Amino acid sequence: MAGKKREIQLQAVINNQSLWDEMLQNRGLTVIDVYQAWCGPCKAMQTLFRKLKSELNEDEILHFVVAEADSIVTLQSFRDKCEPIFLFSVNGKIIAKINGANAPLVSKTIIKLINEERKIAAGELVRPQYHEIEFVDTENVGEASHKKNDPLYNIVIIKPEAVLTGKSIQIKEKIIGAGYVIEAEDKRMLTEEQVRDFYSEIAYQPDFEDFVSLMTSGLSYVLITSQRDEQEPSWEGTVPNPETESKELSEDQHEMATPTVMKMQDSLEEYMERQHLSEFCDIEENKANVNKFIDIFFPDFKSMRNIKLERIMALLRPDLFHKRKEDVLNIIQDEGFKILMQRKIVLSKEEAQTLCKEHKNEDYFENLIGNMTSGPSLALVLLRDNGLQHWKTLIGPSTVEKAKEYLPESLCVQFAMESLPINQLYGSVSLEAAEKEIEYFFPPQNVFVLIKPHVTHEQREEIFNLIKENGFEITQMKELLLNEEQADAIYFKIKQKHFYKDILEILFEAPSLIMVLTKWNAISDWRRLMGPTDPEEAKLLNPDSIRARFGQNILKNAVHGSSNVFETAETINRIFVPKNPEEN
């Protein structure tokens, strides 16, 4: 019947405020999986819940439900959260919260609370006086919700000179230190139209045309910033201890009140002026203008701002890579991960010991290291919304024994090998560790790139999009009308060829755009993205390549790129490194 609580397997579905209020009448413990309509409940925990329900055998005092945050007013503060949230209600009072699919902690919490209920029923324990977790006041959600969910944004443009001299790093550090969050950033060459639009208020100044030329001459950083929310102490991930709760709360509040980095009445623009950095960046704070420029510079920001894309490193150990690589890769893609990079690698003993350090006190450690160095492993860089936690939940605990107990449907159990009692898949333990591991196993490489004069501004934008889509970072960039000396520095390998004078004629027609692109395996990947030298051949062999799409003939073939590490270093040194300290 409509409006009644429906039972789907072991979890009741709560999808409106009335059902929520009814659920709070449950006797004993109710475990609540709070989920978003766009991502659904946490399937990885259902096996654990089914196991606990069977083992504890307490149907009268143990209940499991899934609650849709989008449809329940009480849960409005949990809307747009991309990781699972578990609430624990005892006789209608929410007493604990755990963020993330932490199976051991969730299991421990349920067992502890059920044991308490048993002792209370037997008269062996007086009910602890837990403090209830407070949610947003449901009587006045309108204004509060607007303030919480719609932060005030700024647009910051860091000028080309600051980017070229490395000042942009200091500026971003100051912004973060002032209590702001960099919500999005993009390194790009601004178009003339974008500069005129953003700086329209100073268009009357006599040197404005020179300013436009300067702003379109090299890379700028465009940032979206917001004021950091005031943080509040929480009991996330733990069950409150009634004896220590008030003491811990005062200590947390004291810690939160200590740092003061910026006067609240200061705007970001005023703060940057006081830091003597305002000449290197410009800030738009007007709400209407900010919204307009967000749509121009970051058209997907509003739809993507609640998606927490995270990059992690994963590894298939040698046995798994050898026997079931394709099965694992298919699951990775089915789970919504994008594989950004992958490489086959034979680990050294030191590398294997670092990746397996959590097992170093186990009897099988030496066998594990021998196995890890016996053949190739597959290292992957993965990207996904809430990627770190999702990968941890997907692969399960570090040993097969723990995985069978807590997450029997995890990949650890599914791909267990007789050779070792450990998880055949590895994942970064934190986002910070992930970045270090990615840099180590996928060391960045530079490639020198030139976009030729005949390529239009619209085609340049399309090439920039291809560059980003293929994982390159634009490390350096400037527009330059090349002279013969500079052209010789770029084409030094062919300057003795009979057709070189034809190349020079094309390069002297108008400014070229020169860049340094950076990523792992950059030279090889760029040459593949460029396509064959002749655009007609490129259309046949690699129709999606840049030369196939934007090349006109073998001379006007859109782009050029360095072909090896030596050539890259030589060209960058001759074109980008100033000959004396006063040059930019």
C-alpha positions as CSV (number, residue, x, y, z in Angstrom):
1,M,0.0,0.0,0.0
2,A,1.3,3.5,-0.9
3,G,2.8,5.4,2.0
4,K,3.6,2.2,4.0
5,K,7.2,1.1,4.9
6,R,8.2,-1.5,2.4
7,E,10.7,-4.3,3.1
8,I,13.4,-4.9,0.4
9,Q,15.4,-7.9,1.5
10,L,16.6,-7.0,5.0
11,Q,16.5,-3.1,4.8
12,A,13.3,-1.1,5.0
13,V,13.1,1.9,2.6
14,I,12.5,5.3,4.2
15,N,11.8,7.9,1.4
16,N,9.7,10.6,3.1
17,Q,9.4,12.4,6.4
18,S,6.4,10.5,7.6
19,L,8.2,7.1,7.3
20,W,11.2,8.6,9.0
21,D,9.1,9.7,12.0
22,E,7.5,6.2,12.0
23,M,11.0,4.6,11.9
24,L,12.0,6.5,15.1
25,Q,9.4,4.5,17.0
26,N,11.5,1.3,16.5
27,R,12.5,-0.4,19.7
28,G,16.2,-1.1,20.2
29,L,18.9,-0.3,17.5
30,T,18.2,0.9,14.0
31,V,21.1,1.1,11.6
32,I,20.4,3.8,8.9
33,D,22.2,3.9,5.6
34,V,21.7,7.5,4.4
35,Y,22.0,7.7,0.6
36,Q,21.5,10.1,-2.3
37,A,18.9,9.4,-5.0
38,W,21.6,9.7,-7.7
39,C,23.9,7.1,-6.3
40,G,21.7,4.7,-4.3
41,P,22.4,2.8,-1.0
42,C,25.7,1.2,-0.2
43,K,25.5,-2.3,-1.6
44,A,28.9,-3.2,-0.3
45,M,27.6,-3.2,3.3
46,Q,24.5,-5.4,2.7
47,T,26.4,-8.6,3.1
48,L,27.7,-7.5,6.5
49,F,24.2,-6.5,7.6
50,R,22.7,-9.8,6.6
51,K,25.5,-11.7,8.4
52,L,25.0,-9.6,11.6
53,K,21.3,-10.0,11.5
54,S,21.6,-13.8,11.2
55,E,24.4,-14.1,13.9
56,L,22.9,-11.8,16.5
57,N,19.4,-13.1,15.9
58,E,17.7,-10.1,17.5
59,D,14.9,-9.2,15.2
60,E,13.0,-7.3,17.9
61,I,15.8,-4.9,18.7
62,L,17.9,-4.8,15.6
63,H,16.6,-3.1,12.5
64,F,18.2,-2.0,9.2
65,V,16.9,0.7,6.9
66,V,17.9,2.8,3.9
67,A,16.9,6.5,4.0
68,E,16.9,8.8,1.0
69,A,18.4,12.2,2.1
70,D,16.8,14.1,-0.8
71,S,13.3,13.2,0.3
72,I,13.5,13.6,4.1
73,V,13.6,17.1,5.6
74,T,15.4,15.9,8.8
75,L,18.3,14.6,6.6
76,Q,18.8,17.8,4.6
77,S,22.3,18.4,6.0
78,F,23.4,15.1,4.5
79,R,22.2,16.0,0.9
80,D,24.8,16.1,-1.8
81,K,27.3,14.0,0.2
82,C,29.1,11.6,-2.1
83,E,30.3,9.1,0.5
84,P,28.1,6.6,2.5
85,I,26.8,7.8,5.9
86,F,25.6,5.4,8.6
87,L,23.5,6.7,11.5
88,F,22.7,4.6,14.6
89,S,19.3,5.2,16.4
90,V,18.6,3.7,19.8
91,N,15.0,3.9,20.8
92,G,14.5,6.9,18.4
93,K,17.6,8.9,19.4
94,I,20.4,9.2,16.8
95,I,23.5,8.7,19.0
96,A,26.3,7.9,16.5
97,K,27.4,8.5,12.9
98,I,30.0,6.8,10.8
99,N,31.2,8.3,7.5
100,G,32.3,5.9,4.8
101,A,31.8,2.1,4.3
102,N,34.1,1.2,7.2
103,A,32.9,-2.4,7.7
104,P,35.0,-3.2,10.8
105,L,33.9,-0.1,12.6
106,V,30.2,-0.4,11.6
107,S,30.3,-4.1,12.7
108,K,32.0,-3.2,16.1
109,T,29.5,-0.4,16.7
110,I,26.4,-2.7,16.0
111,I,27.7,-5.5,18.2
112,K,28.5,-3.1,21.0
113,L,25.1,-1.4,21.0
114,I,23.2,-4.7,20.7
115,N,25.2,-6.1,23.7
116,E,24.2,-3.0,25.7
117,E,20.6,-3.5,24.8
118,R,20.7,-7.2,26.0
119,K,22.3,-6.2,29.3
120,I,19.8,-3.4,29.8
121,A,16.9,-5.8,29.2
122,A,18.4,-8.3,31.6
123,G,18.8,-5.6,34.3
124,E,22.6,-5.8,34.2
125,L,23.2,-2.3,32.9
126,V,21.7,1.2,33.4
127,R,21.0,2.8,30.0
128,P,23.9,5.2,29.1
129,Q,22.9,8.8,28.6
130,Y,24.1,9.4,25.1
131,H,23.8,12.9,23.6
132,E,21.7,12.9,20.5
133,I,23.3,14.1,17.2
134,E,21.6,17.4,16.2
135,F,20.4,18.0,12.7
136,V,19.5,21.3,11.0
137,D,16.4,23.0,12.5
138,T,13.6,21.8,10.2
139,E,11.4,24.8,11.1
140,N,13.8,27.3,9.5
141,V,15.5,25.4,6.7
142,G,15.0,28.0,4.0
143,E,17.4,30.7,4.9
144,A,19.9,28.4,6.6
145,S,19.9,26.0,3.8
146,H,20.5,28.7,1.3
147,K,23.4,30.1,3.2
148,K,24.9,26.6,3.8
149,N,24.4,25.2,0.3
150,D,25.0,28.3,-1.8
151,P,28.4,29.7,-0.7
152,L,29.6,33.0,-2.1
153,Y,32.2,32.5,-4.8
154,N,34.9,34.7,-6.2
155,I,36.7,34.5,-9.5
156,V,40.4,35.1,-9.4
157,I,42.6,35.6,-12.4
158,I,46.4,35.2,-11.9
159,K,48.1,37.1,-14.6
160,P,50.6,35.6,-17.1
161,E,53.6,37.4,-15.6
162,A,52.9,35.7,-12.2
163,V,52.4,32.3,-13.8
164,L,55.6,32.7,-15.8
165,T,57.7,33.7,-12.7
166,G,56.2,31.1,-10.4
167,K,54.3,33.7,-8.3
168,S,51.1,31.8,-8.8
169,I,52.1,29.2,-6.2
170,Q,52.5,31.8,-3.5
171,I,49.2,33.5,-4.5
172,K,47.3,30.2,-4.2
173,E,49.0,29.4,-0.8
174,K,47.9,32.9,0.5
175,I,44.3,32.4,-0.7
176,I,44.1,29.0,1.2
177,G,45.9,30.5,4.2
178,A,43.3,33.3,4.3
179,G,40.6,30.8,4.9
180,Y,39.4,30.3,1.4
181,V,38.9,27.1,-0.6
182,I,39.9,26.8,-4.2
183,E,36.9,25.1,-5.6
184,A,38.1,24.9,-9.2
185,E,41.1,26.0,-11.2
186,D,42.2,26.1,-14.8
187,K,45.4,27.1,-16.4
188,R,44.6,28.6,-19.8
189,M,45.5,31.3,-22.3
190,L,42.7,33.9,-22.2
191,T,41.1,35.0,-25.4
192,E,40.8,38.6,-26.3
193,E,37.1,38.5,-25.9
194,Q,37.4,37.0,-22.4
195,V,39.9,39.7,-21.3
196,R,37.7,42.5,-22.7
197,D,34.7,41.1,-20.9
198,F,36.3,40.5,-17.5
199,Y,38.1,43.9,-17.5
200,S,35.3,45.9,-19.1
201,E,35.3,48.4,-16.2
202,I,38.8,49.6,-17.2
203,A,38.3,49.6,-20.9
204,Y,38.4,53.4,-21.0
205,Q,42.0,53.6,-19.8
206,P,44.5,54.7,-22.5
207,D,46.8,51.7,-22.2
208,F,43.9,49.1,-22.2
209,E,44.9,47.7,-25.7
210,D,48.4,47.0,-24.4
211,F,46.9,45.4,-21.3
212,V,44.8,43.1,-23.5
213,S,47.9,42.1,-25.5
214,L,49.7,41.3,-22.3
215,M,46.9,39.3,-20.8
216,T,46.5,37.2,-24.0
217,S,50.3,36.6,-24.4
218,G,50.7,33.7,-22.0
219,L,49.1,31.4,-19.5
220,S,46.8,32.7,-16.8
221,Y,45.3,30.8,-13.8
222,V,41.5,31.2,-13.4
223,L,40.3,30.1,-10.0
224,I,36.9,29.8,-8.3
225,T,37.2,30.4,-4.5
226,S,34.8,30.3,-1.6
227,Q,35.0,31.1,2.0
228,R,35.8,28.0,4.1
229,D,32.8,26.8,6.2
230,E,33.3,27.1,10.0
231,Q,34.0,23.6,11.1
232,E,32.2,22.1,14.1
233,P,33.3,19.2,16.3
234,S,31.6,15.9,15.4
235,W,31.4,12.3,16.6
236,E,31.9,10.9,13.1
237,G,33.3,7.4,13.0
238,T,32.8,6.8,16.8
239,V,30.3,5.8,19.3
240,P,30.2,8.6,22.0
241,N,31.4,7.8,25.4
242,P,29.0,9.4,27.9
243,E,31.8,9.7,30.5
244,T,34.2,11.7,28.3
245,E,32.0,13.4,25.9
246,S,31.7,16.8,27.4
247,K,35.5,17.0,28.1
248,E,36.3,16.0,24.5
249,L,33.8,18.6,23.1
250,S,35.4,21.5,25.0
251,E,38.9,20.4,23.8
252,D,37.7,20.2,20.2
253,Q,36.1,23.6,20.4
254,H,39.3,25.1,21.9
255,E,41.3,23.6,19.0
256,M,38.9,25.0,16.4
257,A,39.0,28.5,17.9
258,T,42.7,28.9,18.0
259,P,43.8,29.7,14.4
260,T,42.9,33.2,13.2
261,V,44.3,34.0,9.8
262,M,42.2,36.8,8.4
263,K,39.8,39.5,9.7
264,M,36.3,38.4,8.8
265,Q,35.4,41.9,7.5
266,D,38.2,41.7,4.9
267,S,37.3,40.7,1.4
268,L,39.7,38.5,-0.5
269,E,40.6,41.5,-2.7
270,E,41.4,43.6,0.4
271,Y,43.4,40.7,1.9
272,M,45.5,40.3,-1.3
273,E,46.2,44.1,-1.3
274,R,47.5,43.9,2.2
275,Q,49.7,41.0,1.2
276,H,51.1,43.1,-1.7
277,L,49.9,40.6,-4.3
278,S,47.1,42.5,-5.9
279,E,49.2,43.6,-8.9
280,F,49.7,39.9,-9.9
281,C,46.0,38.9,-9.7
282,D,42.5,40.3,-10.2
283,I,39.4,39.3,-8.2
284,E,35.7,39.6,-9.2
285,E,33.4,39.5,-6.1
286,N,30.1,40.8,-7.6
287,K,27.7,37.9,-7.4
288,A,26.1,38.5,-10.8
289,N,29.4,38.8,-12.5
290,V,30.9,35.8,-10.7
291,N,28.0,33.6,-11.9
292,K,28.5,34.9,-15.4
293,F,32.2,34.1,-15.5
294,I,31.7,30.7,-13.8
295,D,29.5,29.8,-16.8
296,I,32.1,31.1,-19.2
297,F,35.3,29.6,-17.6
298,F,33.8,26.5,-15.9
299,P,30.5,25.6,-17.7
300,D,30.2,22.3,-15.8
301,F,31.0,23.6,-12.3
302,K,27.5,24.0,-11.0
303,S,26.5,20.5,-12.1
304,M,29.8,19.0,-10.9
305,R,30.4,20.9,-7.6
306,N,29.0,18.1,-5.4
307,I,31.0,15.4,-7.2
308,K,34.3,14.8,-5.5
309,L,36.6,13.4,-8.2
310,E,39.6,11.7,-6.6
311,R,42.7,10.3,-8.3
312,I,44.3,7.2,-6.7
313,M,46.9,4.6,-7.5
314,A,45.9,0.9,-7.7
315,L,48.1,-2.2,-8.4
316,L,47.4,-5.7,-9.5
317,R,49.9,-8.0,-7.9
318,P,51.8,-10.4,-10.3
319,D,49.6,-13.5,-9.9
320,L,46.4,-11.6,-10.4
321,F,47.9,-9.7,-13.3
322,H,49.0,-12.9,-15.0
323,K,45.8,-14.9,-14.5
324,R,42.8,-12.5,-14.4
325,K,43.8,-9.0,-15.6
326,E,40.9,-8.5,-18.0
327,D,38.3,-9.6,-15.4
328,V,39.6,-7.0,-13.0
329,L,39.8,-4.2,-15.6
330,N,36.3,-4.8,-16.7
331,I,35.1,-4.6,-13.1
332,I,37.0,-1.3,-12.6
333,Q,35.3,0.3,-15.5
334,D,31.9,-1.1,-14.6
335,E,32.3,0.5,-11.1
336,G,32.7,3.9,-12.8
337,F,36.5,4.4,-12.6
338,K,38.3,6.0,-15.5
339,I,41.7,4.5,-16.1
340,L,44.0,7.6,-16.6
341,M,47.3,5.7,-16.9
342,Q,48.5,2.2,-16.7
343,R,51.9,0.5,-16.9
344,K,53.4,-2.9,-16.5
345,I,56.2,-2.8,-13.9
346,V,58.5,-5.3,-12.2
347,L,59.0,-4.1,-8.6
348,S,62.4,-4.0,-7.0
349,K,62.7,-5.5,-3.5
350,E,62.7,-2.1,-1.9
351,E,59.5,-1.0,-3.8
352,A,57.8,-4.3,-2.9
353,Q,58.7,-3.8,0.8
354,T,57.3,-0.3,0.8
355,L,54.0,-1.4,-0.8
356,C,53.7,-4.4,1.6
357,K,54.9,-2.8,4.8
358,E,51.6,-3.5,6.7
359,H,52.5,-7.2,6.4
360,K,56.1,-6.9,7.5
361,N,55.5,-8.7,10.9
362,E,53.7,-11.7,9.3
363,D,55.3,-15.1,8.8
364,Y,54.6,-14.9,5.1
365,F,56.3,-11.6,4.5
366,E,59.4,-13.0,2.8
367,N,57.3,-15.1,0.5
368,L,55.2,-12.1,-0.3
369,I,58.2,-10.0,-1.3
370,G,59.5,-12.9,-3.4
371,N,56.1,-13.1,-5.1
372,M,55.9,-9.3,-5.7
373,T,59.3,-9.3,-7.4
374,S,58.8,-12.5,-9.4
375,G,57.1,-10.9,-12.4
376,P,55.3,-7.8,-13.7
377,S,52.6,-6.1,-11.7
378,L,50.1,-3.7,-13.3
379,A,50.1,-0.2,-11.9
380,L,47.0,2.0,-12.6
381,V,45.9,5.6,-12.0
382,L,42.2,5.7,-11.4
383,L,39.7,8.6,-11.3
384,R,36.2,8.5,-9.9
385,D,33.8,10.4,-7.7
386,N,34.8,9.6,-4.1
387,G,37.4,7.3,-5.6
388,L,39.5,6.6,-2.6
389,Q,36.7,5.3,-0.4
390,H,34.9,3.5,-3.2
391,W,38.1,1.6,-4.1
392,K,38.8,0.6,-0.5
393,T,35.2,-0.7,-0.2
394,L,35.4,-2.5,-3.6
395,I,38.6,-4.3,-2.9
396,G,38.0,-5.0,0.8
397,P,40.5,-5.5,3.7
398,S,44.2,-6.3,3.2
399,T,43.9,-10.0,4.1
400,V,41.5,-12.7,2.7
401,E,40.6,-13.7,6.3
402,K,39.3,-10.3,7.2
403,A,37.6,-9.9,3.9
404,K,35.7,-13.1,4.3
405,E,34.5,-12.0,7.7
406,Y,33.5,-8.4,6.9
407,L,33.1,-8.0,3.1
408,P,32.7,-11.5,1.5
409,E,31.6,-9.9,-1.8
410,S,34.8,-7.8,-2.1
411,L,37.4,-8.3,-4.9
412,C,39.8,-9.5,-2.2
413,V,37.6,-12.7,-1.8
414,Q,36.6,-12.9,-5.4
415,F,40.2,-12.9,-6.7
416,A,41.9,-14.7,-3.8
417,M,44.9,-16.8,-4.8
418,E,46.2,-19.9,-3.0
419,S,49.7,-18.5,-3.2
420,L,49.2,-15.8,-0.6
421,P,46.6,-15.0,2.1
422,I,46.5,-11.3,1.2
423,N,44.5,-9.0,-1.0
424,Q,45.7,-9.4,-4.6
425,L,44.8,-5.7,-5.2
426,Y,46.5,-2.7,-3.7
427,G,45.2,0.8,-3.3
428,S,46.5,4.1,-1.9
429,V,45.7,4.6,1.8
430,S,45.1,8.3,1.4
431,L,44.9,11.0,-1.3
432,E,48.2,12.4,-0.1
433,A,49.9,9.0,-0.4
434,A,48.2,8.5,-3.8
435,E,49.8,11.7,-5.2
436,K,53.3,10.5,-4.0
437,E,52.8,7.0,-5.4
438,I,51.6,8.3,-8.8
439,E,54.5,10.7,-9.1
440,Y,56.9,7.8,-8.3
441,F,55.4,5.1,-10.5
442,F,54.4,7.5,-13.3
443,P,57.1,10.2,-13.3
444,P,56.1,13.3,-15.3
445,Q,57.9,14.0,-18.6
446,N,57.9,17.1,-20.7
447,V,57.3,17.5,-24.4
448,F,57.8,20.7,-26.4
449,V,54.8,21.6,-28.6
450,L,54.2,24.3,-31.2
451,I,50.8,25.2,-32.7
452,K,51.4,26.8,-36.1
453,P,50.2,30.2,-37.2
454,H,47.4,29.0,-39.6
455,V,45.5,27.3,-36.8
456,T,42.5,29.6,-35.9
457,H,41.6,30.6,-32.3
458,E,38.6,28.4,-32.4
459,Q,40.7,25.4,-33.5
460,R,43.2,26.3,-30.7
461,E,40.4,25.9,-28.2
462,E,39.6,22.5,-29.6
463,I,43.2,21.5,-29.4
464,F,43.4,22.7,-25.8
465,N,40.4,20.5,-25.0
466,L,42.1,17.5,-26.6
467,I,45.3,18.2,-24.5
468,K,43.3,18.2,-21.3
469,E,41.2,15.2,-22.2
470,N,44.4,13.2,-22.8
471,G,45.8,14.1,-19.4
472,F,48.4,16.6,-20.3
473,E,49.2,19.6,-18.1
474,I,50.1,22.8,-19.8
475,T,53.2,23.7,-17.8
476,Q,54.4,26.7,-19.9
477,M,52.9,28.6,-22.8
478,K,53.4,31.8,-24.7
479,E,52.4,33.3,-28.1
480,L,55.4,34.3,-30.1
481,L,56.2,35.6,-33.6
482,L,59.3,33.5,-34.2
483,N,62.4,34.9,-35.7
484,E,64.9,32.7,-37.6
485,E,67.1,32.0,-34.6
486,Q,64.1,30.8,-32.6
487,A,62.9,28.7,-35.5
488,D,66.4,27.1,-35.8
489,A,66.3,26.3,-32.1
490,I,63.0,24.4,-32.6
491,Y,63.8,22.7,-35.9
492,F,67.5,22.3,-35.5
493,K,67.4,18.7,-36.7
494,I,66.0,19.6,-40.1
495,K,67.4,23.1,-40.8
496,Q,69.8,21.8,-43.4
497,K,66.9,20.2,-45.4
498,H,65.9,21.7,-48.7
499,F,62.3,22.3,-47.6
500,Y,63.3,24.2,-44.4
501,K,62.9,27.6,-46.1
502,D,59.2,26.7,-46.8
503,I,58.7,26.0,-43.1
504,L,60.2,29.3,-42.2
505,E,57.9,31.2,-44.5
506,I,54.9,29.6,-42.8
507,L,56.2,30.3,-39.3
508,F,57.0,34.0,-40.2
509,E,53.4,34.6,-41.3
510,A,51.9,35.2,-37.8
511,P,52.5,34.3,-34.2
512,S,52.8,30.7,-33.1
513,L,51.7,29.2,-29.8
514,I,54.5,27.4,-28.1
515,M,54.0,25.2,-25.0
516,V,55.6,22.7,-22.6
517,L,53.2,19.9,-21.9
518,T,53.7,17.5,-18.9
519,K,52.5,14.0,-18.1
520,W,53.9,10.5,-17.8
521,N,55.1,9.2,-21.2
522,A,54.4,12.7,-22.6
523,I,56.5,12.5,-25.7
524,S,55.1,9.2,-27.0
525,D,51.5,10.2,-26.1
526,W,51.8,13.6,-27.8
527,R,53.2,12.1,-31.0
528,R,50.3,9.7,-31.0
529,L,47.8,12.6,-30.5
530,M,49.5,14.6,-33.2
531,G,49.2,11.8,-35.8
532,P,51.4,11.3,-39.0
533,T,53.2,14.3,-40.5
534,D,51.0,14.4,-43.6
535,P,47.4,15.3,-42.8
536,E,46.1,13.1,-45.7
537,E,47.9,10.1,-44.3
538,A,46.7,11.0,-40.8
539,K,43.1,11.0,-42.0
540,L,43.6,7.4,-43.1
541,L,45.7,6.0,-40.2
542,N,44.5,8.2,-37.2
543,P,41.4,10.2,-38.2
544,D,40.9,11.5,-34.6
545,S,44.4,13.0,-34.4
546,I,45.1,16.7,-34.4
547,R,46.8,16.8,-37.8
548,A,43.9,14.8,-39.4
549,R,41.4,17.3,-38.0
550,F,43.2,20.6,-38.4
551,G,46.1,20.1,-40.8
552,Q,45.8,21.6,-44.3
553,N,48.9,20.1,-46.0
554,I,52.3,18.6,-45.0
555,L,53.7,22.0,-44.2
556,K,50.6,23.5,-42.6
557,N,50.0,20.4,-40.5
558,A,48.8,22.3,-37.4
559,V,51.2,21.2,-34.8
560,H,54.8,20.2,-34.1
561,G,56.3,18.2,-31.2
562,S,59.7,17.2,-29.9
563,S,60.6,13.6,-30.6
564,N,62.8,12.6,-27.7
565,V,64.0,13.6,-24.3
566,F,67.2,15.3,-25.5
567,E,65.4,17.3,-28.2
568,T,62.8,18.4,-25.6
569,A,65.3,19.6,-23.1
570,E,67.4,21.4,-25.8
571,T,64.3,23.2,-27.2
572,I,62.8,24.2,-23.9
573,N,66.2,25.6,-22.8
574,R,66.6,27.6,-25.9
575,I,63.1,29.0,-26.1
576,F,61.8,29.3,-22.5
577,V,64.9,29.8,-20.4
578,P,65.9,33.5,-20.3
579,K,69.4,34.4,-21.4
580,N,69.8,36.8,-18.6
581,P,67.9,37.3,-15.2
582,E,66.1,40.4,-16.4
583,E,64.3,38.6,-19.2
584,N,60.8,37.1,-18.7
